[in-house]
Amino acid sequence: MKPTLEIFSQGEEIVTGQTVDTNAAWLSQQAVDCGFTVTRHTAVGDKLDDLIMLLQDIAQRADCCICTGGLGPTSDDLTAEAVATAFNLPLEFDEVAFTQISRFFTHRNRTMPESNRKQAMLPQGAKRIDNEWGTAPGFSLQYGRCWFAFIPGVPMEMQHLFLEGILPTLSTRFLLQPGQLVSIKTVGLGESVIQERINAIEIPAEVELGFRAGPDEVQTKLLFPFNYPKTAMAALVNRFAEKMGDYVFAIDGLGEITGDLAFEVNKLMSNKKLTLAVVETASQGLLAAKCMGSEWLLSASYEQSTAKLGLIETNAENLITTAKKFAVDLQKSSAADYVLVQLYAGDNNALHNKDKAIIVHNILLTGDCFYQTTQPINGAIKRKQNQAALLTLDLLRRHLQHKTINQ
């Protein structure tokens, strides 16, 4: 069984919502990659009794706990005092820690305030974790069932202390057998539709299934245990990918480095040494922004409506026919290998009205061949803008990966 790990964040600014606890998310990813089962995230404000009670509880239920925050020089930094009280380990002055803190100020030609002396007071028997990036040293100790590591809450300091002071110790204290996480990335399918498509797949009990939905993609995650047979892993991943069909644009965790949709398109366009010209309407320049810095993007323009492109909207068929002529002219003037033209049916009011849908028509011209997709998009203006950019870019991706496209 995997060892369990909890993350404990201290600070009034976290529990009141003034600061987003990005530390906990980062530490969770690190812990899972190491082979821990992360069981809880807990945040506590600057209240000594609450800190003491939580530390005593964690000591009984977790194998490991990473604690961030509360190691500063001010009166609301209570972590060391809480540990001393909770575990009956009196605070002791650490001469080496004090020298390091003093040196931090000396190197900056500043006088050390007397309050920083507090940071050199560590619980009896604790092992110091040196901090070369700030004034607060971390420390670690074993109490009850749990091995605790206490580090500053400043993200840059926290990450350095974890990677250099804690991570090397974990493998010596715990039997860690990290699993392998595979993420199947899709665009254009919601979580509920994906769930319906994969319902018939028999998932082994030891494989964990999860989902992560974001504005740009949905990730279907499969966490395989340590030493899971590679052939069986590949077969299961393939079954999932087949059920999701052409909506899959990348699979992360099987060796190849992958990114978001724009990353994958950039990789394909660069490898094939192709160039592109783009005209956007509904996405309002966001498609070009997602591809910013890509040498293959020769030109990109944005028009507020199809009318400004000289396209008179009568019906979808006429609109697409005229758009194809526009794409041919653009290909000649830009000298690009490919041309993408994005149009939408619906007036400006529909674009800005969250209760009204627009119909986005995407035209891809490659040489003398046309490919097209038509999709409705609803929601607030920012969602329509982002979805339009993704779906237009996805048409290009499907062609580059030789996926099914309506012609």
Sequence and secondary structure as in RCSB ss.txt:
>XXXX:A:sequence
MKPTLEIFSQGEEIVTGQTVDTNAAWLSQQAVDCGFTVTRHTAVGDKLDDLIMLLQDIAQRADCCICTGGLGPTS
DDLTAEAVATAFNLPLEFDEVAFTQISRFFTHRNRTMPESNRKQAMLPQGAKRIDNEWGTAPGFSLQYGRCWFAF
IPGVPMEMQHLFLEGILPTLSTRFLLQPGQLVSIKTVGLGESVIQERINAIEIPAEVELGFRAGPDEVQTKLLFP
FNYPKTAMAALVNRFAEKMGDYVFAIDGLGEITGDLAFEVNKLMSNKKLTLAVVETASQGLLAAKCMGSEWLLSA
SYEQSTAKLGLIETNAENLITTAKKFAVDLQKSSAADYVLVQLYAGDNNALHNKDKAIIVHNILLTGDCFYQTTQ
PINGAIKRKQNQAALLTLDLLRRHLQHKTINQ
>XXXX:A:secstr
   EEEEEEE HHHHTTSS  HHHHHHHHHHHHHT EEEEEEEE S HHHHHHHHHHHHHH SEEEEES  SSST
T  HHHHHHHHTT  EEE HHHHHHHHHHHHTTT    GGGGGGGEEETT EEE  SSSS  EEEEEETTEEEEE
E SSHHHHHHHIIIIIHHHHHHHS     EEEEEEESS  HHHHHHHHTTS   TTSEEEEEE SS EEEEEEE 
TT  HHHHHHHHHHHHHHHGGGEEEEESSSS    HHHHHHHHHHHHT  EEEEESTTTTHHHHHTTT TTEEEE
EE SSSGGGT   S HHHHHHHHHHHHHHHHHHH  SEEEEEEEES HHHHH TTS EEEEEEEEETTEEEEEEE
EE SSHHHHHHHHHHHHHHHHHHHHTT     
